[in-house]
Structure formats: C-alpha cells, structure tokens
Amino acid sequence: MRFRYPKILHFRYCRTLTTLLIAHPYPVTLTFLQQALSNLPSDIGLVAVSEYLQETNKKQQRCLSLAKVNQLLANMWRSVLKN
C-alpha cells in the first residue's frame, strides 16, 4: 500500500507545523506509522502525549514568569518616568 499526502499540506505546513497529535487513529494510520517510524528525519521526534504536555506546561510557565518580569519592569519604568 502506498501512502501519499497532498502537496499543499507539505507546502503550507512544512515550516510551521510543530506538533501533530493523532488520537484514536484508524488501523491504516497505525500501519503507516509503523512503516514510517524507521524513516523519520533526524529533526522529527515521536513522544508520548503525556511527555509533550509536560514540556508544553514547562514552557508556558516560563513564558508566564517572563511576562510577570516584563510587567514589573514596565511598572518600575513608568514610576521612574513619573518622578
């Protein structure tokens, strides 16, 4: 069986797609993934959903922390400008 995907998907998402989640896949999807696993490029990795979610949560927490720091700095700068 030969698997193909539309070229437009590759064109539109080859540089922007960072995550692809396959939930409740069809048997043909599992067959394809089993065949394709050995042919993945080095910059593509497979991870469990739980591992991905943990990493995503860590990144979001870091972003929130940076946002808080930026807000504090902005508030400090405003108070300096007022004086």
N, C-alpha and C positions, 0 to 999 in steps of 0.2 A: 504494500500500500504506500502510495506517495502522498506526502503532506505538503500543502502549499498555503501561503498566506498572501493576501492582497498586497501588491507593491505599494499601494497608497498608505497602508498601515506602516510599512517599513519607512517610507519617506517621511511621514508625519511624526513618527514616534521614535525613530532610531536614536535621536539625541536627547529627547526629553523624557522618555519613559524610564522611570527609576524602579518601579515596583509593579509586579504583576502577581495578583493573587488568584489562584484557581481553587474555588470552593465547590465541593460536590461535583467533581469532574465526571464527564461521560467516560465509559470504558475506552473509547477511541482516544480520548485525551491522555489517559493513563498509559496506553500503548505507545503513543507518540513520545511522551515524556521519558518512558523507559528507554526508547531507542535514542533519543536526543541527548540524554544525560552525558554520554561519553563524548559528545561532540560540542560541548559548550565552550565558547571562547573564554579566555582566562579572566576577562573583566566581568563575567556574569557568574553569579553565585546563587546557589539554592539554599534557602534557610527555612526552618520551620516558622510558622506564623507566630508562635509564642516568642521565638528569638527576635523576629523582626519587630514585634510590638514592644518588647523590652527596649530595644535600641532606639526605636522611634520615641518612646516615652523619655528616655535619657536626653535625646536631642531637644525635645520640646521643653524639658525642664531647664536645660542650658539656655535656650532661647528666652524663656521667661525670666531667668536670672539676669541675662544681659539686658532685657527690656527694663527690668527694675533698676539696674545700674544706670542705664541711659536716662531714665526718668529722674533719678536722684541727681545726676549731673546736670540735667536741664534745669531742674528746680534750683540747684545751687547757682548756676549761671544767671538765672533770672534774678535771684536775690542780690547777686553781686552787681548786676546792671542797675538795679533799683537804687542801690546805695551810691 
